[in-house]
């Protein structure tokens, strides 16, 4: 008698599905686009962020689910959740959100644009004068960029570029009897070559007009296909699997592997084909026949795709429709210091981006590059800005004869190409470039400067929750520490030794370092709160992060809650913990802020019976951060810095405008 097949266990009810939790976060972004208290042009940017986030989600997470579905049954049975069931839930929720997105766009954004006398018009709304302008504009600026691809009865295969909008076209009613009565064709909407997705039309009586280049093409199809008299055009867009599918070994060939992987990404397996719901089935069939895309990849969208292009929506020189400028403020102490290194020698400093300027980091590395007493500089580069001032300073330091060690993470998703470029530049300058770590992604944000002072080597360190990136520092909310404290600099030096010799025997007395000590040390800090609560002492934690997904840490928090520890979670993105469940998480609350700036800092505060411990970190509590990445959490010892961080955290805890409290459901 055959053994009964073991039934697949349902996921534990105390966990929220990761995918649905992420979608709930992205829905919060959409809520900002719908919020009329947000300036109108900023709402349009939130709409673009929502779209860009969803594009990346399909390229990465949905593509992963589809790969999991293809695994053998024996392997599938080992998974905590059924990927087919999860994918069905994801697609259902995405459909709901896309419907809501359409409503926000049509009934909210477009209506409010009209109130400001800004009109996003279609080809059907053109006046005779506007039609003349668009026809002339099309001939001069768009037609030279268009290459129609005819879809006939042959088996010609068309490759649709990732994240690119195409128009599927149907032409009929030919002028001559010999012409084929009906013809399908496709063409790429040339957003990149044109430089924008939009065309500004002449202003009329203080009314401003703009249109999609898609609609300009629709209006001028008779110029492309003069042999036909009737036309129909519908947009499609493909998202392709973004996984590079490279082994995480570090060798001389890693750079070439990633370069090949980047090319492969461009032709990756389709994870979805968005299509206009008004597309005739015959046209959709023709597109599938000529691209190899199947019905499994079809996802119903709207008339327009790639709403991320709204990042480039014209502002019509109307600053009143944007956020009021908030220039980065000077640091009250560092601003007037002639030498950053000399200032750090006296005391520690924190800079809080984007509220304060990033300039001090650039100044620090430029000063170190030119200082004859500086002997060595080490840094980790994860995501750097185009034309990075930090990378240029490191290059200059290497050329000036300093011992420069740079850990460049080539596997920083969607930044691989930029990182390859800087790795090459630094190597040419003479820097020792370490291309990541075996089986680990280097996500820590560290810098170490060694200076010869009267015959003694003195270390200075920079530790941050954010990247060495001048551009993102203007919109990402992060904390950074400048320190000469030996307790910290000695541990930072050990992290760089780990990068060099890759031996896990490093001892850290003060910082927490993943994957070696961070999980264990966080567990001990939680255990202390549990012990205090059981002894009748005050016990609490305030934990701020971008994402909470690691099941072991979540179970630890449940145990703490059951022991009576009060836990406040500030989680912007994914949160798989179910708060407020009787007998499980009664003492846990969850809230997250989505606002003008992206909350990116991680702050972990433990009550410790009144002697609070503060840790600032690059790591979220996700399995990947704690087990598969090199991360650092560093303690704060200087009282004024503790007070600064506490003030910011307390402001966020008391927020009643942009904060959303999470109950025990994912939306």
Long-range contacts (C-beta under 8 A, 24 or more apart in sequence): 6-77, 8-77, 8-82, 9-80, 11-80, 11-81, 13-578, 14-554, 14-558, 14-577, 14-578, 14-581, 14-584, 14-585, 15-551, 15-554, 15-576, 15-577, 15-578, 16-575, 16-576, 16-577, 16-578, 16-665, 16-666, 17-81, 17-86, 17-89, 17-576, 17-666, 18-549, 18-574, 18-576, 19-61, 19-65, 19-86, 19-89, 19-90, 20-89, 20-90, 20-93, 20-666, 20-667, 21-549, 21-573, 21-574, 21-575, 21-576, 21-666, 22-57, 22-61, 22-573, 22-574, 23-57, 23-90, 23-93, 23-94, 23-97, 23-666, 23-667, 24-666, 24-667, 25-572, 25-573, 25-574, 25-592, 25-594, 26-50, 26-53, 26-54, 26-57, 26-97, 27-97, 27-100, 27-667, 28-592, 28-594, 28-660, 29-53, 29-594, 30-97, 30-100, 30-101, 30-104, 31-594, 32-594, 32-595, 33-104, 33-108, 33-109, 34-104, 34-108, 36-108, 36-112, 39-320, 39-321, 39-322, 39-323, 40-109, 40-112, 40-113, 40-116, 40-321, 41-313, 41-315, 41-318, 41-321, 41-322, 42-321, 42-322, 42-323, 42-596, 43-108, 43-109, 43-112, 44-109, 44-310, 44-313, 45-310, 45-311, 47-101, 47-104, 47-105, 47-109, 47-307, 47-310, 48-307, 48-308, 48-309, 48-310, 48-311, 48-313, 50-101, 50-307, 51-101, 51-306, 51-307, 51-308, 51-310, 52-308, 52-311, 54-94, 54-97, 55-163, 55-239, 55-306, 55-308, 56-242, 56-414, 58-239, 58-271, 58-272, 59-162, 59-163, 59-239, 59-240, 59-241, 59-242, 59-268, 59-271, 60-242, 60-243, 60-413, 61-90, 62-87, 62-90, 62-239, 62-271, 62-272, 63-240, 63-241, 63-242, 63-243, 63-268, 63-269, 63-271, 64-243, 65-90, 66-241, 66-269, 66-271, 67-241, 67-243, 91-299, 93-667, 94-299, 95-300, 98-300, 98-301, 98-302, 101-307, 102-302, 105-307, 116-318, 116-321, 117-206, 117-207, 117-208, 118-208, 118-210, 118-316, 119-207, 119-208, 119-209, 119-210, 120-210, 120-211, 120-212, 121-201, 121-209, 121-210, 121-211, 121-215, 122-211, 122-212, 122-215, 123-211, 123-215, 123-216, 123-218, 123-219, 126-219, 130-201, 130-202, 130-209, 131-219, 133-201, 133-202, 134-199, 134-201, 134-211, 134-216, 134-219, 134-220, 135-219, 135-220, 135-223, 137-199, 137-216, 138-216, 138-217, 138-219, 138-220, 138-223, 139-220, 139-223, 141-194, 142-190, 142-194, 142-213, 142-216, 142-217, 142-220, 143-220, 143-223, 143-224, 145-190, 145-193, 145-194, 146-187, 146-188, 146-190, 146-217, 146-224, 147-187, 147-188, 148-185, 148-186, 148-187, 148-224, 148-225, 149-185, 149-186, 149-187, 150-183, 150-184, 150-185, 151-183, 151-184, 151-185, 151-186, 151-286, 151-287, 151-289, 151-290, 152-183, 152-184, 156-290, 157-290, 157-291, 157-292, 158-186, 158-290, 158-291, 159-267, 159-291, 160-236, 160-237, 160-238, 160-270, 160-273, 160-291, 160-293, 161-188, 161-238, 161-266, 162-238, 162-239, 162-240, 162-265, 162-266, 162-268, 163-237, 163-238, 163-239, 163-240, 163-306, 164-188, 164-189, 164-191, 164-237, 164-238, 164-306, 165-189, 165-191, 165-214, 165-235, 165-236, 165-237, 165-305, 165-306, 166-235, 166-236, 166-237, 167-214, 167-217, 167-218, 167-233, 167-234, 167-235, 167-236, 168-233, 168-234, 168-235, 168-236, 168-279, 168-283, 168-284, 168-286, 168-287, 169-221, 169-225, 169-231, 169-232, 169-233, 170-231, 170-232, 170-233, 170-280, 170-282, 170-283, 171-221, 171-225, 171-228, 171-230, 171-231, 172-228, 172-229, 172-230, 172-231, 173-228, 173-229, 173-230, 174-227, 174-228, 174-229, 175-226, 175-227, 175-228, 175-229, 176-227, 179-227, 179-228, 183-225, 183-228, 184-282, 184-283, 184-286, 184-287, 185-225, 186-287, 186-290, 187-217, 187-224, 189-213, 189-214, 189-217, 189-235, 191-306, 191-309, 196-309, 196-312, 197-306, 197-309, 197-310, 197-312, 198-309, 198-312, 198-313, 198-314, 200-314, 200-316, 208-316, 210-313, 210-314, 212-304, 214-304, 232-280, 232-283, 234-275, 234-276, 234-278, 234-279, 234-280, 234-283, 234-303, 235-275, 235-276, 235-301, 235-303, 235-304, 235-305, 236-273, 236-274, 236-275, 236-276, 236-279, 236-287, 236-305, 237-273, 237-274, 237-301, 237-305, 237-306, 238-270, 238-272, 238-273, 238-274, 238-291, 238-293, 238-297, 239-270, 239-271, 239-272, 239-274, 240-265, 240-266, 240-267, 240-268, 240-269, 240-270, 240-271, 241-265, 241-268, 241-269, 241-270, 241-271, 242-268, 242-413, 242-414, 243-268, 244-411, 244-416, 246-411, 248-411, 248-438, 248-439, 248-440, 248-441, 249-438, 249-439, 250-435, 250-436, 250-437, 250-438, 254-410, 254-435, 254-436, 255-410, 255-420, 255-423, 255-424, 255-435, 258-410, 258-411, 258-416, 258-420, 259-420, 261-416, 262-416, 262-417, 270-297, 271-297, 272-297, 272-298, 272-299, 273-297, 273-298, 273-299, 274-299, 274-300, 274-301, 274-305, 275-299, 275-300, 275-301, 276-301, 276-302, 276-303, 277-301, 277-302, 278-303, 323-596, 326-354, 326-355, 328-353, 328-354, 328-355, 328-356, 328-357, 328-358, 328-359, 328-474, 329-355, 329-356, 329-357, 330-356, 330-357, 331-356, 331-357, 331-360, 334-360, 334-482, 339-367, 340-364, 340-367, 340-482, 341-367, 341-368, 341-371, 341-449, 341-451, 341-460, 343-482, 344-460, 344-482, 344-483, 344-484, 345-458, 345-460, 345-484, 347-638, 348-481, 348-482, 348-483, 348-484, 348-485, 348-637, 348-638, 348-641, 349-481, 349-482, 349-483, 349-641, 350-479, 350-480, 350-481, 350-482, 350-641, 350-644, 350-645, 351-479, 351-480, 351-482, 352-477, 352-478, 352-479, 352-480, 352-644, 352-648, 353-466, 353-473, 353-474, 353-476, 353-477, 353-478, 353-479, 353-480, 354-473, 354-474, 354-475, 354-476, 354-477, 354-597, 355-477, 358-470, 358-473, 358-474, 360-482, 361-390, 361-462, 361-468, 361-480, 362-389, 362-390, 362-393, 362-470, 364-447, 364-449, 364-462, 364-482, 365-389, 365-390, 365-393, 365-394, 365-397, 365-447, 366-393, 366-396, 368-393, 368-397, 368-402, 368-449, 368-451, 369-393, 369-394, 369-396, 369-397, 369-400, 369-402, 370-396, 370-400, 371-451, 373-451, 373-452, 373-453, 374-402, 374-449, 374-450, 374-451, 374-452, 375-402, 375-403, 375-450, 375-451, 375-452, 375-457, 376-402, 376-403, 376-404, 376-405, 376-448, 376-449, 376-450, 377-402, 377-403, 377-404, 377-405, 377-447, 377-448, 377-449, 377-450, 378-404, 378-405, 378-406, 378-407, 378-446, 378-447, 378-448, 378-449, 378-496, 379-405, 379-406, 379-407, 379-446, 379-447, 379-448, 379-468, 380-406, 380-407, 380-409, 380-442, 380-444, 380-445, 380-446, 380-447, 380-499, 381-406, 381-407, 381-408, 381-409, 381-419, 381-422, 381-468, 382-409, 382-412, 382-415, 382-442, 382-443, 382-445, 382-467, 382-468, 383-412, 383-415, 383-418, 383-419, 383-467, 383-469, 383-472, 384-415, 384-418, 384-419, 384-422, 384-467, 384-468, 384-469, 385-469, 385-470, 385-471, 385-472, 386-418, 386-471, 388-422, 388-468, 388-469, 388-470, 389-470, 390-468, 390-470, 391-422, 391-425, 391-426, 391-468, 394-426, 394-429, 394-431, 395-425, 395-426, 395-429, 395-431, 396-429, 397-431, 398-426, 398-429, 398-430, 398-431, 399-429, 399-430, 403-432, 404-429, 404-430, 404-431, 404-432, 405-431, 405-432, 405-434, 405-496, 405-499, 405-500, 406-431, 406-432, 406-433, 406-434, 407-434, 407-436, 407-442, 407-496, 407-499, 408-433, 408-434, 408-435, 408-436, 409-436, 409-441, 409-442, 409-443, 410-435, 410-436, 411-436, 411-441, 412-441, 434-499, 434-500, 437-499, 437-502, 437-630, 438-502, 439-628, 440-515, 440-628, 440-629, 440-630, 441-624, 441-628, 441-629, 441-630, 442-499, 442-629, 442-630, 443-618, 443-619, 443-625, 443-629, 443-630, 443-631, 444-495, 444-513, 444-618, 444-630, 444-631, 444-632, 445-618, 445-632, 446-492, 446-495, 446-496, 446-632, 448-489, 448-492, 448-493, 448-496, 458-484, 459-484, 459-486, 459-489, 459-490, 459-492, 459-493, 460-484, 460-489, 461-488, 461-489, 461-492, 463-488, 463-492, 463-511, 463-616, 463-632, 463-634, 464-618, 465-600, 465-601, 465-602, 465-616, 465-617, 465-618, 466-600, 466-601, 475-597, 475-598, 476-597, 476-598, 476-600, 477-597, 477-598, 477-599, 477-600, 477-601, 478-600, 478-601, 479-601, 479-603, 479-616, 479-645, 481-616, 481-634, 481-636, 481-641, 485-637, 487-637, 488-634, 488-635, 491-634, 492-632, 495-630, 495-632, 498-630, 499-630, 510-634, 510-635, 511-632, 511-633, 511-634, 511-635, 512-615, 512-617, 512-632, 512-633, 512-634, 513-630, 513-631, 513-632, 513-633, 514-619, 514-625, 514-626, 514-627, 514-629, 514-630, 514-631, 514-632, 515-626, 515-627, 515-628, 515-629, 515-630, 515-631, 518-619, 518-626, 518-631, 518-633, 519-552, 519-553, 519-626, 519-627, 522-553, 522-604, 522-621, 522-633, 523-556, 525-604, 525-606, 525-608, 525-613, 526-556, 526-557, 526-560, 526-565, 526-606, 528-606, 528-608, 529-560, 529-565, 529-606, 529-607, 529-608, 530-559, 530-560, 530-563, 530-565, 532-565, 532-607, 532-608, 532-609, 533-560, 533-563, 533-564, 533-565, 534-563, 534-564, 537-609, 538-607, 538-609, 538-610, 539-563, 539-564, 539-565, 539-566, 539-607, 539-609, 540-565, 540-566, 540-567, 540-568, 540-607, 541-565, 541-566, 541-567, 541-568, 541-604, 541-605, 541-606, 541-607, 542-568, 542-570, 542-603, 542-604, 542-605, 542-649, 542-653, 543-567, 543-568, 543-569, 543-570, 543-603, 543-604, 543-605, 543-621, 544-569, 544-570, 544-571, 544-599, 544-601, 544-602, 544-603, 544-604, 544-649, 544-652, 545-569, 545-570, 545-571, 545-572, 545-602, 545-604, 545-617, 545-620, 545-621, 546-571, 546-572, 546-573, 546-574, 546-599, 546-600, 546-602, 546-620, 547-571, 547-572, 547-573, 547-574, 547-575, 547-620, 547-621, 547-622, 548-574, 548-575, 548-576, 548-577, 548-620, 548-621, 548-622, 549-574, 549-575, 549-576, 549-620, 549-621, 549-622, 549-623, 550-621, 550-622, 550-623, 550-625, 550-626, 551-576, 551-623, 553-621, 553-626, 554-621, 557-585, 557-588, 558-584, 558-585, 558-588, 560-587, 561-585, 561-586, 561-587, 561-588, 568-653, 570-599, 570-649, 570-652, 570-653, 571-662, 572-598, 572-599, 574-622, 575-662, 578-664, 579-662, 579-663, 579-664, 580-663, 580-664, 581-664, 585-664, 589-661, 590-661, 590-662, 591-653, 591-655, 591-659, 591-660, 591-661, 591-662, 592-659, 592-660, 592-662, 593-652, 593-655, 593-658, 593-659, 593-660, 594-658, 594-660, 595-658, 599-652, 602-633, 603-645, 603-649, 604-633, 605-646, 605-649, 612-642, 614-642, 614-645, 614-646, 616-645
